[in-house]
Amino acid sequence: MTARLPLPASGATPVRVMTVAGSDSGGGAGIQADMRTFALLGLHACVAVTAVTVQNSTGVTGIQEIEPSVVAAQMRSVVPDIGVSAVKTGMLASGPIIDAIADAAVDLRIGRDADVPLVVDPVCASMHGDPLLAADALGALKERLFPLATVVTPNLDEVRLLTGIDVVDADTQRAAAVALHALGPRWALVKGGHLRGSDVSPDVLYDGTGFLEFPSARIDTPHDHGAGDTLAAAITGALGHGYAVPDAVGFAKQWVTRGLAAAYPLGAGHGPVNPLWRLDPEAD
């Protein structure tokens, strides 16, 4: 499978997608990572901003949530006018914001049993451990948004918060996928990037009937800021092009692995996953 999506012809309207997430002032994760990925995949990105974070390469020092009605209004304004082929969520900050997004998604026919697939990346904390989701919002995430999701994409820290399962090997990773699927999404993807004891980075996808595995070489880099956002955005882009979920996950796994291999240092902390390799016509 190629690690590229088809580009639109010059002057043609691209496939449209939407990210519903928080802003990262350092440009490495959040909406900035999503839009960078979407643009380099040849997609038109629409946004609904949920929060503005004050952060750089070393951590998050402030968060300003957007009024829930304004978050939902962004979705309700864009989708009927511009139209989108897939939607992803990232940092959602609070229970009331999650409720507003879920209500808008139902009304706009976004979700696992609707017209537009929904990728839910359950962002709970930054890579530095700074909380990005209110403690009392986990229930809303599981009860309101997971049942609407086409696929959920938690990392292992988020899996622990959502299911109570500490993933340490292949067996617990599969058990976590089963527990996540029981919360309502059509597919559950348990990412293995944080399984540091493994020589590979194993991701496991489960749909209630069987498991699919997506191993890749572990890239030795400290610069992995925005890796989860980038993976979920690439899945969203592929779904927007009509890929089936397993094919979208396989495509996105290649995309983020290439981005990790090209990651660069930035500031005094962690640099970002870098999708700019896509601009090299010789890279395949």
KOLNU-299534 format. One record per residue: y negated, z negated, x of N, C-alpha, C in turn. Coordinates in pm, whole numbers. Atoms other than C-alpha are relative to their C-alpha. Example, Ala and Ser with C-alpha at 12.3 -4.5 7.8 and 13.67 -1.06 7.14 Angstrom:
[[119,0,89],[450,-780,1230],[-120,0,90]]
[[119,6,-82],[106,-714,1367],[-109,-73,-77]]
//
This chain:
[[120,0,84],[0,0,0],[-125,0,88]]
[[123,-4,-76],[-342,92,137],[-88,-121,-30]]
[[91,113,19],[-598,-185,188],[-138,49,-41]]
[[125,-53,51],[-867,20,15],[19,34,-147]]
[[-1,-51,137],[-955,107,-344],[-76,132,-3]]
[[72,-128,7],[-1077,451,-454],[-149,-21,-16]]
[[145,6,12],[-1450,501,-409],[-47,96,-109]]
[[52,-91,103],[-1654,653,-694],[-69,120,66]]
[[75,-116,-47],[-1800,998,-651],[-149,-32,1]]
[[144,24,-8],[-2166,1008,-555],[-65,26,-136]]
[[67,-12,129],[-2374,948,-868],[83,-41,-119]]
[[-88,44,111],[-2073,839,-1076],[-8,-152,-14]]
[[3,144,24],[-2074,496,-1236],[129,-63,52]]
[[-121,64,-53],[-1834,270,-1043],[68,-87,-105]]
[[-66,105,77],[-1579,36,-1193],[-89,-124,7]]
[[85,118,8],[-1773,-271,-1309],[85,-126,-13]]
[[-69,129,6],[-1657,-629,-1253],[-107,-109,-4]]
[[95,111,7],[-1816,-972,-1293],[55,-121,72]]
[[-33,130,-56],[-1815,-1295,-1094],[-85,-106,-68]]
[[65,116,63],[-1899,-1624,-1265],[20,-115,98]]
[[-21,92,-112],[-1960,-1863,-977],[-133,-53,51]]
[[118,60,-60],[-2202,-2060,-762],[-50,79,118]]
[[64,-67,-113],[-2442,-1934,-499],[15,-83,127]]
[[-10,63,-132],[-2384,-2013,-130],[-118,47,84]]
[[120,-40,-74],[-2714,-2018,57],[30,48,141]]
[[-39,-49,-132],[-2529,-1959,384],[65,137,-2]]
[[-50,-136,15],[-2385,-1635,247],[146,20,32]]
[[-139,-18,-40],[-2024,-1705,344],[100,-3,-113]]
[[-96,18,109],[-1860,-1796,13],[-72,22,-133]]
[[62,-8,131],[-1930,-1808,-361],[-34,141,-42]]
[[41,-129,51],[-2113,-1526,-532],[-28,99,112]]
[[30,-91,-110],[-2223,-1385,-198],[127,64,55]]
[[-127,-56,-47],[-1863,-1344,-78],[59,96,-103]]
[[-53,-87,106],[-1762,-1198,-415],[-71,135,0]]
[[76,-125,8],[-2042,-942,-419],[21,86,125]]
[[-28,-76,-122],[-1980,-845,-56],[135,71,-13]]
[[-132,-61,19],[-1614,-785,-137],[-5,113,-102]]
[[8,-103,104],[-1690,-595,-457],[-70,126,53]]
[[75,-116,-49],[-1946,-372,-285],[83,82,97]]
[[-77,-72,-100],[-1716,-287,4],[128,61,-58]]
[[-111,-63,71],[-1439,-206,-244],[-48,114,-90]]
[[53,-110,80],[-1670,43,-416],[-21,-35,-146]]
[[17,47,137],[-1729,-168,-729],[-145,-39,-26]]
[[131,53,39],[-2045,-255,-920],[20,-145,-45]]
[[-17,143,29],[-2082,-635,-932],[-107,-51,-94]]
[[88,75,89],[-2234,-821,-1225],[25,-149,27]]
[[-15,141,-33],[-2294,-1196,-1195],[-48,-89,-115]]
[[50,110,81],[-2330,-1512,-1398],[-1,-122,93]]
[[14,109,-97],[-2462,-1789,-1173],[20,-134,-71]]
[[-30,130,59],[-2322,-2136,-1248],[-74,-114,68]]
[[66,106,-77],[-2493,-2339,-976],[-60,61,126]]
[[58,-36,-130],[-2711,-2307,-669],[33,-112,97]]
[[-32,102,-100],[-2576,-2487,-364],[-94,11,119]]
[[72,6,-127],[-2768,-2596,-57],[106,-21,107]]
[[-105,12,-100],[-2525,-2524,224],[-22,97,114]]
[[-1,-88,-116],[-2483,-2373,566],[141,1,57]]
[[-134,-13,-57],[-2192,-2324,805],[69,-134,22]]
[[-57,132,-26],[-2141,-2701,840],[29,-82,-125]]
[[-30,76,121],[-2134,-2819,478],[-102,18,-110]]
[[84,-6,119],[-2294,-2863,137],[-82,-128,-8]]
[[87,118,7],[-2594,-3095,106],[-70,-15,-135]]
[[63,10,131],[-2710,-3023,-249],[55,101,-98]]
[[-47,-89,107],[-2611,-2869,-582],[-95,-11,-118]]
[[78,-4,124],[-2829,-2765,-876],[77,82,-103]]
[[-74,-71,104],[-2625,-2679,-1185],[-95,81,-89]]
[[73,-79,98],[-2743,-2408,-1422],[37,-51,-140]]
[[-24,42,138],[-2778,-2501,-1789],[118,80,-58]]
[[-117,-71,51],[-2442,-2418,-1958],[-32,117,-92]]
[[35,-109,92],[-2607,-2209,-2230],[-53,121,75]]
[[52,-110,-80],[-2778,-2001,-1961],[114,72,72]]
[[-117,-62,-62],[-2448,-1943,-1781],[68,94,-101]]
[[-65,-83,102],[-2289,-1818,-2102],[-87,117,-42]]
[[91,-108,40],[-2599,-1615,-2190],[3,116,99]]
[[-12,-107,-99],[-2565,-1422,-1864],[121,89,-32]]
[[-120,-75,37],[-2213,-1321,-1966],[-22,80,-128]]
[[19,-65,130],[-2313,-1241,-2322],[-102,114,8]]
[[97,-108,-18],[-2601,-1024,-2200],[62,120,68]]
[[-49,-108,-85],[-2411,-820,-1944],[118,75,-61]]
[[-127,-64,36],[-2066,-756,-2088],[-14,103,-112]]
[[10,-104,104],[-2160,-577,-2415],[-82,121,43]]
[[86,-110,-42],[-2422,-365,-2238],[64,83,112]]
[[-49,-72,-118],[-2278,-274,-1897],[151,24,-8]]
[[-145,-10,7],[-1911,-336,-1970],[63,-39,133]]
[[-70,37,-122],[-1671,-488,-1719],[150,20,-20]]
[[-144,-23,5],[-1309,-413,-1634],[81,-121,43]]
[[-66,125,-40],[-1226,-756,-1488],[-106,-103,31]]
[[92,111,-24],[-1388,-1098,-1446],[71,-104,83]]
[[-54,115,-72],[-1336,-1379,-1198],[-95,-118,-13]]
[[82,120,-7],[-1457,-1737,-1195],[25,-68,134]]
[[-10,77,-122],[-1527,-1951,-891],[-46,-141,-25]]
[[54,134,19],[-1732,-2269,-864],[-63,-11,-139]]
[[49,15,138],[-1796,-2391,-1220],[-71,-133,-22]]
[[83,120,-10],[-1943,-2734,-1139],[29,-110,-102]]
[[-8,109,99],[-1899,-2922,-1470],[80,41,-123]]
[[-71,-24,125],[-1707,-2957,-1795],[-79,80,-101]]
[[78,-79,96],[-1991,-2833,-2016],[-16,146,40]]
[[7,-139,-44],[-2026,-2519,-1803],[133,71,-27]]
[[-132,-59,26],[-1650,-2457,-1828],[17,28,-149]]
[[-11,-21,144],[-1663,-2502,-2207],[-82,121,-44]]
[[86,-112,37],[-1952,-2256,-2235],[61,133,45]]
[[-63,-122,-51],[-1770,-1998,-2021],[122,35,-84]]
[[-120,-26,80],[-1447,-2036,-2218],[-37,55,-138]]
[[43,-50,131],[-1629,-1988,-2549],[-49,144,11]]
[[50,-136,-19],[-1806,-1678,-2416],[114,97,28]]
[[-113,-88,-32],[-1482,-1537,-2275],[78,38,-124]]
[[-72,-29,124],[-1308,-1567,-2610],[-78,100,-86]]
[[84,-88,82],[-1598,-1403,-2793],[-9,141,57]]
[[19,-129,-67],[-1623,-1122,-2535],[132,70,31]]
[[-133,-60,-21],[-1248,-1048,-2530],[34,7,148]]
[[-35,13,-141],[-1200,-1166,-2172],[113,-102,10]]
[[-108,95,-18],[-868,-1325,-2079],[136,65,-4]]
[[-138,-47,-19],[-493,-1293,-2048],[53,80,-118]]
[[-48,-71,118],[-433,-1175,-2404],[-108,87,-63]]
[[114,-75,52],[-759,-983,-2441],[-15,132,75]]
[[22,-133,-56],[-912,-658,-2320],[-28,-1,149]]
[[48,6,-138],[-1048,-773,-1984],[73,-112,74]]
[[-71,107,-73],[-831,-962,-1729],[-96,-100,62]]
[[80,110,-53],[-960,-1297,-1603],[74,-66,116]]
[[-52,68,-119],[-898,-1433,-1253],[-73,-134,12]]
[[60,133,-11],[-957,-1809,-1229],[33,-57,137]]
[[-13,67,-129],[-1013,-1943,-878],[-55,-141,-20]]
[[45,134,40],[-1027,-2319,-949],[-64,-76,115]]
[[70,58,-115],[-1282,-2415,-685],[-36,-145,-31]]
[[25,143,22],[-1286,-2794,-660],[-80,-63,114]]
[[72,54,-115],[-1427,-2856,-311],[-24,110,101]]
[[25,-94,-108],[-1576,-2671,-18],[105,-19,109]]
[[-97,12,-110],[-1372,-2608,297],[-27,-123,85]]
[[34,120,-75],[-1555,-2909,446],[34,-127,-78]]
[[-36,115,83],[-1434,-3135,162],[-109,-45,-94]]
[[108,37,90],[-1765,-3147,-25],[39,36,-144]]
[[-42,-29,139],[-1697,-3176,-404],[-89,106,-64]]
[[71,-107,70],[-1792,-2867,-604],[34,3,-149]]
[[-36,12,141],[-1643,-2972,-939],[-2,-146,-37]]
[[6,139,45],[-1722,-3291,-1128],[140,-52,-29]]
[[-134,57,16],[-1423,-3525,-1137],[49,8,-143]]
[[-41,-2,140],[-1424,-3530,-1517],[13,142,-56]]
[[-9,-138,47],[-1417,-3147,-1533],[139,60,19]]
[[-134,-54,-21],[-1056,-3104,-1423],[71,24,-132]]
[[-62,-16,131],[-941,-3156,-1781],[-46,125,-70]]
[[53,-121,64],[-1170,-2884,-1911],[53,125,68]]
[[-54,-114,-74],[-1051,-2649,-1637],[142,31,-46]]
[[-141,-20,37],[-687,-2701,-1729],[16,32,-149]]
[[-21,-14,145],[-729,-2719,-2107],[-73,119,-60]]
[[79,-107,59],[-995,-2455,-2169],[16,134,72]]
[[6,-126,-75],[-985,-2198,-1888],[137,51,44]]
[[-132,-46,-46],[-629,-2191,-1757],[76,77,-109]]
[[-72,-76,102],[-485,-2082,-2094],[-58,140,-24]]
[[60,-133,13],[-725,-1782,-2086],[27,88,121]]
[[-7,-70,-128],[-640,-1682,-1729],[114,101,7]]
[[-105,-97,-35],[-453,-1369,-1633],[74,-49,123]]
[[-61,57,-120],[-392,-1526,-1292],[-92,-110,52]]
[[75,106,-66],[-501,-1852,-1125],[37,0,148]]
[[-19,-18,-145],[-542,-1872,-747],[-40,-124,80]]
[[41,119,-72],[-564,-2232,-620],[53,-4,144]]
[[-56,33,-131],[-530,-2339,-258],[79,-129,-13]]
[[-92,112,11],[-301,-2627,-172],[-70,-132,-34]]
[[74,119,39],[-569,-2897,-202],[-27,1,-151]]
[[25,-13,145],[-655,-2767,-550],[129,-15,-79]]
[[-130,19,65],[-285,-2750,-640],[30,-149,-15]]
[[-26,144,5],[-256,-3120,-557],[-82,-67,-109]]
[[85,57,103],[-549,-3207,-782],[46,40,-140]]
[[-34,-54,132],[-425,-2989,-1068],[138,-43,-48]]
[[-139,25,39],[-53,-3073,-1062],[57,-130,54]]
[[-56,119,-64],[-5,-3379,-842],[107,31,102]]
[[-105,-40,-93],[235,-3181,-623],[-60,26,139]]
[[42,-21,-138],[189,-3198,-246],[91,107,60]]
[[-80,-112,-50],[307,-2860,-116],[17,-13,151]]
[[-29,13,-143],[480,-2898,221],[100,104,49]]
[[-99,-98,-39],[743,-2625,215],[20,99,-115]]
[[-21,-104,101],[880,-2329,15],[42,-57,-135]]
[[-49,57,126],[1053,-2549,-244],[-115,-64,-79]]
[[111,64,71],[744,-2754,-328],[-106,103,-40]]
[[94,-105,38],[533,-2438,-330],[45,67,-130]]
[[-52,-58,124],[759,-2289,-597],[-12,-99,-117]]
[[14,102,105],[758,-2616,-792],[-145,-5,-48]]
[[142,1,37],[378,-2609,-786],[-34,122,-86]]
[[25,-121,79],[375,-2250,-916],[51,-17,-142]]
[[-55,25,134],[597,-2355,-1208],[-92,-94,-77]]
[[88,96,67],[370,-2652,-1287],[-132,63,-38]]
[[124,-68,33],[59,-2436,-1274],[19,96,-116]]
[[-27,-95,109],[215,-2171,-1498],[11,-73,-134]]
[[-15,77,124],[293,-2443,-1753],[-135,-36,-61]]
[[134,28,51],[-85,-2496,-1789],[-58,117,-79]]
[[42,-106,90],[-116,-2157,-1958],[-32,137,56]]
[[33,-136,-48],[-204,-1868,-1724],[121,91,-9]]
[[-112,-96,1],[2,-1552,-1738],[72,-1,135]]
[[-56,5,-135],[54,-1567,-1360],[-65,-115,76]]
[[51,105,-88],[16,-1852,-1111],[27,40,145]]
[[-11,-32,-142],[-52,-1777,-744],[-30,-126,80]]
[[20,115,-88],[-4,-2064,-499],[-16,52,142]]
[[30,-53,-132],[-171,-1971,-173],[53,-94,108]]
[[-58,80,-108],[-13,-2086,151],[-82,-4,126]]
[[82,-2,-120],[-303,-2047,389],[-19,-137,64]]
[[17,135,-52],[-333,-2426,422],[133,-65,40]]
[[-131,51,-42],[40,-2467,497],[10,18,151]]
[[23,-20,-142],[-42,-2516,862],[127,-3,83]]
[[-123,8,-78],[313,-2590,973],[80,129,0]]
[[-74,-126,10],[426,-2236,884],[-57,102,98]]
[[42,-108,-92],[417,-1944,1129],[-66,114,-76]]
[[60,-103,83],[314,-1720,841],[-88,-66,-106]]
[[80,49,112],[70,-1754,551],[66,47,-129]]
[[-80,-45,115],[302,-1745,248],[-68,-29,-133]]
[[50,17,136],[164,-1689,-103],[115,24,-97]]
[[-107,-11,99],[392,-1732,-406],[-62,25,-137]]
[[48,-39,132],[331,-1565,-744],[111,-20,-102]]
[[-101,34,101],[510,-1679,-1062],[-53,33,-138]]
[[39,-40,136],[505,-1545,-1418],[84,-67,-108]]
[[-85,68,97],[748,-1783,-1588],[143,47,1]]
[[-136,-52,-7],[1054,-1572,-1513],[52,16,142]]
[[-44,-22,-137],[1062,-1509,-1139],[-114,-14,99]]
[[96,19,-108],[889,-1554,-806],[-13,127,83]]
[[26,-106,-97],[728,-1295,-582],[-70,-65,119]]
[[57,59,-119],[640,-1380,-223],[-82,103,76]]
[[93,-86,-74],[353,-1237,-18],[-31,-66,134]]
[[27,58,-132],[387,-1350,343],[-88,94,84]]
[[74,-80,-97],[152,-1235,616],[-11,-79,128]]
[[20,69,-126],[90,-1316,978],[-116,-98,-13]]
[[108,98,2],[-119,-1629,1022],[-104,39,106]]
[[106,-39,-91],[-453,-1532,1176],[-60,-125,65]]
[[48,117,-73],[-559,-1778,1445],[-151,9,16]]
[[145,0,-4],[-928,-1822,1367],[-54,-122,-73]]
[[64,108,75],[-1152,-2114,1270],[-99,53,-103]]
[[104,-59,84],[-1376,-1870,1083],[64,59,-126]]
[[-67,-41,124],[-1224,-1859,735],[-78,-41,-124]]
[[84,37,114],[-1518,-1956,515],[2,114,-103]]
[[-1,-100,106],[-1490,-1778,180],[130,75,-16]]
[[-127,-73,9],[-1127,-1676,222],[54,1,-143]]
[[-50,5,137],[-1029,-1796,-125],[-80,85,-96]]
[[86,-83,85],[-1327,-1631,-291],[29,148,23]]
[[-24,-140,-35],[-1257,-1306,-106],[131,49,-57]]
[[-129,-38,56],[-892,-1301,-208],[-10,19,-151]]
[[11,-9,146],[-972,-1370,-575],[-86,119,-42]]
[[85,-115,32],[-1249,-1108,-572],[75,131,19]]
[[-78,-122,-22],[-1015,-847,-426],[105,18,-108]]
[[-93,-8,114],[-755,-929,-693],[-74,54,-123]]
[[80,-42,115],[-1027,-887,-955],[-34,149,9]]
[[32,-142,-16],[-1133,-551,-811],[119,90,-27]]
[[-120,-81,24],[-778,-420,-812],[39,0,-147]]
[[-28,5,144],[-722,-541,-1170],[-98,89,-75]]
[[99,-88,63],[-1044,-361,-1262],[36,146,11]]
[[-48,-138,-18],[-886,-43,-1129],[131,25,-74]]
[[-121,-19,79],[-583,-99,-1353],[128,-40,69]]
[[-121,45,-67],[-341,-246,-1100],[70,-107,-84]]
[[-76,112,53],[-62,-468,-1231],[-26,-122,89]]
[[33,120,-76],[-101,-831,-1120],[73,-7,134]]
[[-64,7,-133],[167,-822,-845],[-59,100,100]]
[[60,-98,-90],[17,-504,-701],[-142,-42,41]]
[[135,47,-32],[-335,-652,-721],[6,-112,103]]
[[-15,109,-96],[-218,-963,-535],[40,55,136]]
[[-40,-61,-127],[-44,-752,-269],[-115,69,68]]
[[118,-66,-56],[-358,-545,-223],[-97,-102,58]]
[[98,100,-42],[-581,-852,-201],[47,-77,123]]
[[-54,70,-118],[-350,-1021,48],[-28,81,126]]
[[33,-84,-114],[-391,-724,281],[-149,-5,32]]
[[145,-2,-18],[-767,-723,225],[-48,-127,71]]
[[50,124,-59],[-822,-1091,309],[58,-20,140]]
[[-58,11,-135],[-585,-1075,608],[-80,83,99]]
[[86,-82,-85],[-789,-789,751],[-135,-66,22]]
[[128,69,-12],[-1106,-987,679],[7,-119,93]]
[[-17,112,-92],[-970,-1291,863],[11,48,144]]
[[-13,-55,-135],[-877,-1077,1162],[-134,44,56]]
[[132,-46,-43],[-1238,-951,1172],[-107,-107,-14]]
[[97,106,25],[-1402,-1289,1102],[-86,-26,123]]
[[92,20,-112],[-1702,-1384,1313],[-64,-139,-6]]
[[68,130,-2],[-1876,-1705,1425],[-138,10,-62]]
[[131,2,67],[-2188,-1808,1237],[-50,-143,-1]]
[[55,133,1],[-2411,-2108,1290],[80,-97,85]]
[[-66,104,-79],[-2276,-2437,1420],[137,-39,-54]]
[[-126,37,62],[-1972,-2451,1191],[96,116,-12]]
[[-100,-103,27],[-1730,-2209,1030],[-68,131,-41]]
[[46,-132,40],[-1803,-1837,1012],[81,53,-117]]
[[-64,-51,121],[-1701,-1619,718],[109,104,26]]
[[-89,-116,9],[-1414,-1389,637],[-89,125,-5]]
[[88,-116,-19],[-1549,-1044,722],[64,128,-53]]
[[-53,-125,52],[-1477,-742,501],[-70,125,54]]
[[76,-115,-51],[-1712,-521,703],[87,100,75]]
[[-89,-98,-60],[-1410,-361,871],[17,122,-91]]
[[-13,-110,95],[-1406,-149,556],[-93,115,31]]
[[98,-103,-32],[-1705,41,693],[44,90,116]]
[[-52,-79,-112],[-1501,170,989],[94,107,-55]]
[[-86,-104,60],[-1357,509,882],[134,13,72]]
[[-127,-9,-74],[-1083,474,1146],[94,-116,-33]]
[[-82,120,27],[-957,137,1017],[88,23,-122]]
[[-95,-10,111],[-644,145,798],[102,-111,5]]
//
